[in-house]
Amino acid sequence: MNTERLVTMANQIEAFFRAEPDRAVAIDGIATHIRRFWAPRMREAIVAHVAAGGAGLGELAKAAVLRL
């Protein structure tokens, strides 16, 4: 799976949840979306990307991935 594409997708999910005034709810929403709709291989790849520094990921998306 292309890491660049996963980062873009995670940032798009973050953009949707950024309107949520409660930061914790937004992070939970992002994590839940990734858990429900991303294939295990995609989740593993984004977790590995965050472990390597998470370049390009938004703050909320990175926090959500850390919860996975």
Sequence and secondary structure as in RCSB ss.txt:
>XXXX:A:sequence
MNTERLVTMANQIEAFFRAEPDRAVAIDGIATHIRRFWAPRMREAIVAHVAAGGAGLGELAKAAVLRL
>XXXX:A:secstr
  HHHHHHHHHHHHHHHTT S HHHHHHHHHHHHHHHS HHHHHHHHHHHHTT TT  HHHHHHHHH 
